[in-house]
Amino acid sequence: MKSYLQRFTVPHVFIFLSAIILFCALLTYIVPSGEYNRTTRKVGEVIQTVVVPGSYEKLDKHFSLKGIIFGENLEGKASPTSILGLFTAIPKGLNQSAALIFFVFTIGAVFNLIRHTGTVHVVIYWLMRRFQRFPNLLILSIYLSIAILSSFMGMGQEFMPLIPLFMIISKVNGYDRIFGLALFGLPFALGWTSAITNPFTVQIAQKIAEVPIGSGIGMRVFVFIVLAAIGYLYLMRYGKRVKRDRSLSAMPDDAFILPDEDFTIKQKLERKHILIMLTAALLFGLILYAVQSMGWGLLEMTGGFFIVGVVTILISGMSGDESMKAFVKGLEIMIIPALVVGFARGIQVVMVEGQIIDTMLNFTAVALEKLPRFLAAEGMFIFQSFLNFFIPSASGQALVSMPLMTPLADLLNISRQTSVLAYTLGDGLSNLIIPTSGFLMAILGLAEIPYEKWFRFVLPLFLILSFTGLIIIGIAVFIGY
């Protein structure tokens, strides 16, 4: 088994998405086509497009040689995906997601500018000096900082260079390698799951679901508190057990030798680092305020983040060439996450053009409508968890699942806000454990932790959190969230 795991390689996310596009294209020949009638309604200042319950009708499929190769549309009939349509699905997806893709690129570039100034690293070093006599307080501070930044801003990849520092903190305090990675991995995943204002998850999902961006924040704050508390207690309980008896570690035979055993901290927190932290936090807060109170969308938010980048450059004193190199490096880091958005949108393109989404929606609605509403909502949560295995991209998954889950929620008399909550919970929690997540496999490789060892550590927590997620969904339905 061990040798098999060593030989096993996880296929690239683009291979998964391309395979799903092909699979969905084949489904357009097999799954009956159909459509619902749709109408619009106004909720506050937002115009929602909604499915008319009971209006589903099947459509006959049109088959022809021309249609199979190039595509052929006839009024009143559905056309399965052509060979040309298969290969144009991804370009169409990229085109339809242009604003979102540029938004993702911009966030990555601006965050890398902040990281390039050394602010993040210096703050960690400063914390280690300040809390040498109170290590548990330092651990709690790091845990909460990562969880909050992940939940509010979707930050995660920005902390990857700090994993060696987390390992140092873990070793100095008598813990193991798993604890060091979990100090980053758990708060990131659970903050991401609660998604108080995460621009990569809840804001995209709410935009697709046509609910006001930023609405329903009270419930997500509650979810953050619950999940973060469970994760922290689990982490510290594991650390206490390992510290008492190393044989209870998920990696009992690991010598935990770090490349650099010199824990001397020499860097100092300078005035520019403090200014960068304060101005970035202030501008982030203003952007979030504008989203919730002024109706800002992706374009305005992108412009806001450009301002953050410019201010960071001015405060840091970087030259034009240096700042642009850091900016471009941030763009490079975000190439895969940004393109995944377009690839995932290609799945929706195929299903929409083949007119099978409404058929799947009708089938799922028929299966779930016999259940109590809270069980149907929990079924949506479970569906999201399974979907994340095949599409390990939050924004990409939103583009695939939310167009289906939004009208499904309407048909089941479940609020769209609850469908968004089911999406964020299903996406976030599964990221703790799925081997198809490129990010998870990357940080495991950086920390030199085999996947099976991490799986052994995190599985009990994943089950506890999944059960908690089901309870939260039930509460959301009960209170009419």
N, C-alpha and C positions, 0 to 999 in steps of 0.2 A: 504494500500500500504506500509506504513511504517513497519507494523508488518511483512509483507511478506518479505521485504528487510532484516529485522533482522533475519528471519529464513533461508533465502537463503544462501547457501554456494557454493562458486565457486569450481568446481571439480579440483583435482590436475592436473598439466600439463601432467603427465604421463598417466592419465586416458584419457585425450583428445587425446594425441598422439596414444595411444593404440587403441582407438576407430576409429581414422582416418586410422590406419593400417588395422584394420578389414574391415572398409568401402571400402578401396582401394582394399583389397583382394577380396571382393564381386564384385567390379567393374570389375575385371579381367574375371569374368564369364559373365558379361553383356555387357560391352563396347567392340566393335570390336577391335581386335588386328591388328597391322600393323607396318610398319617400313619405315623410309626414308633411302636412301643411304647417306653415309657420306664420306667426303674427308678431306684432311688436307691442311692448308695454313700457310705460314710463315709471321708473322707480326713483324718486327724488329727481336728480338731474340727469340720470342715466337712462338711455333707451335700451331695453333688452329685447332680443329676438328670442321668442319662445315657441316650443313645439305645441301644436294643438292636439291634446290627448284624443285617442280614438280615430285619428285621421289617417293612419298608416294605410298605404295601398301598394301592392306589388306592381312592379314594372317588368314587362317582357324585355328580354335581352336581344340585342341585334348582333348577329354574327355574319361576318363576311371576310374574304381574304384581305381586302383593303383595310377593313377594320382591325384585323389581327396585326397587320404590319404597321399601318400608319394611323389608325384610328378613324372612326366614322360615326358622326353623331346624327341621329334621326329623332325628330320631335316625338315625344311620348314613349320613347324606348331608351333602355339603358345600354351603354356601350362598355364592354369589358376593357381592361387596360391593354393597349396595343404594345408592340415591341418598342416603338418609338416613344410611347407614353411612359414606358418603364424607365427609359434612359433620360427622359426629360423631367421626371418627377423630382429629382434632387435639385436641378437648376431652378425649377419652379418653386420648390420649397425655400431655396436660398433667396429668391426674389421676393417671395411673400413675407419673409422674415427679416428683410433688410434693416428695418429700424431696430429690431431687437438684437440682431447680430452686431450692429455698430455700437449699441448700448453696452453689450458684453465686452467688446473690444476696449471701449473707453474706460470702463471700470477697471479692467485688468491693467491697462497702461497707467492709470492714475495711482492705483494701489502700489504698483511697482516703483513709481517715482518716490512715494513715501518710504517704501522699504529701502530704496537705494540711498536715501539720506542717512541710513543707519539708525533711524529713530526707534524702530521696533527692537533691534538687537540691543541698543544701549539701554532702553527701558528695562528689558529683561535683566541685563547685568546689574543695573541699579537696584532692581527689586531683590536680587540675590544678595547684594551687600546689605540692604536695609533689613532683611528678614532672616539673617543668619541665625539669630537666636529664637526665631519663631517660624520654623519650617512649615508647619501645618497651615499657618496663616498665609505664607507665600503660595503654597499649593492651592489654597482656596482662592486667593487673588488671581492666580493664573487661570484656574478653572473658570471662574466667573467672567474674567475678561474675555477669554476665547468664546465662551457661550454667548455672551452679550453681543460681541461683534459679529458672530456667526448669525445670530437670530435677527439682528437689526440690519446688517449690511451684507450678509452672505459671505463673509470673509472666511477663508479656509486655506486655500493654496498659498496665501501670503505667509502663513505660519510654518510651511514646510521646511524652510531653511533653519528654523529654530528647533527642530527635533533633536539635534545633537545637544542643545542646551537643556532640553527637557530630560534627556538621558543623564546629563551631569547632575541635575537636581535630584533625579531618582536615585542615582548611585550614592551621592553624598548622604542622602537620608536613609540609606539601607534598604531600598526597594529593588525591584528587578527591572529588566528591560521592558517587559509588558507594561508595567506601571508607568514608565517614562513615556511610552507612546500613547497610552490611554489618557494621560494627563492632557494631551492634545486631542486625541481622537474622539473621546467621549463628549467633552463639552462642545466640540465642533459639530458632531453629528446631532446632538440633542438640541443645540441652539438652532441648527439648520432645520430640524424637525418642527420646532415650535414656530419658527418663521414669523416673528412679530411684525417685521417690515422687510423681510428678506427680498431684495429686488429680483433674485433669480428664481424664486418659487412663488410665494404668495401673491406678489404683485403681478406676475405674468398670469397666474391662474385666475386672479380676480378680473384681470383685463379680459381674458377669454370668456369667463363666466358672466361678464357684463355686470359686475357689482362694483360699487365705488372702491377704488384703490385705497387701501388703508382702513377700510371699514372692518368691524368685528374684532378690533384689536384687543379688547378686554379678555375675550376667551383665549386668545393666543398668549397673552401675558400669563394667564392661569396655567395654560399648558406648559409654558416655559418653566414656571416655578416648580411644577410637579415633576416634569421629566428631568430637569437639572438636579433637583434634590435626590431623586432616585439614583441617577448616575453618579453623583458625588458620594453618596453613602456606599454604593457598590464598590467604587474605586478605593475608598479609604478602608473599607472592610477587607478587600483583597490585599491592600498594602500592609495592613496590620497583621494579617495572617502570614504573608510572605516574610515580613520582618521577624516574626516570631519563629517560623519554621520554613526555611528555604525550600524544603522538599515539597511544600504545598504550592509552589510556584507553577504556573503553566509552562515554564521553561526551567525545570529544576536542575538540569545539567549545564545550563549556560553559565560560563565564567564571567560574563558581563564585563568584558574588557573593552574599553573605549579607545579609539585612535589617539586621543589626546587626554592623558591623565592629569594634566596640569589644570587645576580648577581655579588658579589665580585670576582674579577679575581686575582688569586694568582700565577698561574704558570708562569714561566719565559722561554723565548726563550734562549736556551743554544747553545754553540758552536757546539755540536754534531748534534743538529737539523738543523742548518744552513748547515753543511757539508753534512748531509744526503740529504737535499733538493737539494743542488747544484750538488752533484755527481750523484744522481738519475736522475736529469734533463739532465745532460751531457750524461750519458749512454743511456737514452731513446733517446736522439737526435741522438747519434751515431748509435743506432739500426735502427732508421727510415732512416738515411742516407744510411746505408748498404743495407736496403731493396730496396731503390729506385735506388741506384747507383751500387751495387755489386751483385744484384740478389739473395739476401737472401730469403730463404723460411721459412716455419714453424719450421723446425728443427734448423736452424741457429738462428732464433729469440728466440726460447726456450732456447738455450744455452746462448744467450745474456742476457735474463732475469735472468738466474741463476747467471750470473756475478753480476747483480744488487743486488741480494739477498745476495751474499757473501760479497760484499763491504758494504752493509748496516749493516750486522752483525759485521764486523770488526770495523766500525766507532762507532757503538752504544756501543760496549763493552759487548754485551750480552754473557752469557755463552753458551756453546754448548747445554745443556739441555733446557735452556730458548728459544734459537733461534729455536731449532727443534720443541718445543711445539707450537711456533707461526707459524712456517712453516706448521706443520700438521693441525693447526687450519684453516689456509688459504685453505689447500686442502679440509677440511671438508666443508667450506663455498661454495666451487665450485663444490661439488659433483653433485647437481641437475643440474646446468647449463651445466656441462660437459656431464652428462648422457643424457640430453635432445638432445645433438648433435647426439648421437648414436640412440636414439629412433626416431628422425626425419629422420635420414638416412634410418631407417627401412622402412619408407614410400616409399622412392625412390627405395629401394630394391624390394619391392612388385610390384611397377609399372613397373620397368624395366624387372623383370623376367616374368611378365604377358604380357609384350610388349604392354602396352596401353598408354605409355607416348607419343609416336609419333602420336597415334590416337587423343589424346587430343590436341596435338600441331597442328595437321592438322586442327582440328575443330576450334580452337581458331584463327589460321591464316586465315582460310576462312572467319570467322566472322569479323576479324579486317582488312583484306586486302582491303575491300571495302571502308574503311574509309581513310581520309587523314592521312599521316604518323604521324603528331603531335597528332591527335585524337587516333590513334592506340597506340602510346607511353603512352598517358594519360590513356588509358584503362589498360595498364600494371601496371601503378601506382595504379589505383583503385583496381585491382586484388590483389596486394601486401597488401593493407590496409585490405581487407577482410580476406586474408589468415592469417594475424597476429592475428586475433581473435581466430583462431583454433590452431595456432602454435605460442604462445607468446614467442618465443626465436629467437633472431636475427640470430645466427649462424645456428640454427636448421631450420629456415625458408629458409635461403639461400640454404641449402642442398636440400630442397624440391622444391623451386620455381626456382632457378637459372638454374638448368639443363633443365627446361622447357622454361624459358624466354630467355636463350641464343640462342638456335636455332630459337625461335620465332622471335627474333630481326633480325636474319639473313634472315629469310623468308620475313619479312616486310621491309627489306632494312633500318633497324634502327641500329645504331651502338651499339655494345655490351657495350660500355661505358655508353650510355644512358639507356640501360636496367639495368645496375648496379645502376645508379642514381635513376631510378624508384623504384628499390628494397629498397635502403636506405631511400628514402622519405616515401614510403608506410609503411615500418617497423617502422621507428622512430616516425612519427606523431601519428600513431594509439596507440602507447604506452602511450600517454597522457590520454587515455580515456577508453581503453578496460578493463572490469572487470576480464578477464581471465588472466591478467598479475599478476603473483605471486609477482613480485617486487612492482608493484603499490599498490596491496592490503596490502603488508607488511608495506610500508612506511605510508600508510593511517592509519593502525592500530597503528603504533608507534606514530603518531601525534594525534591519537584519533579523526580522521575526518571520518564521515560516507561517504561511496562511493557516495551516491546521492548528498551530499553537494559539494564534489569535482567535480562531473559531472556538477552541476549547474554553478560552477565557470569556469571550463575549456572548456565547450562546445563552447561558442562563439570564443574563441581563436583557438580551434581545427578547426572550420569551416573556419576561416580566413587563417590559415596556410595551410589547404587542398587546398583552392583556390589558394594560393600563390604557392603551390607545382605544381598544374596544369600549372600555368604560366611558372614556371621554366622548366618543362618538355617540354613545347612548345618551349621555347627559345633554349633548348638543341638540339632539332630536327632541328630548323631553322638554327642554326649556325654549324650544323654537328658535334656536340660534340661526 
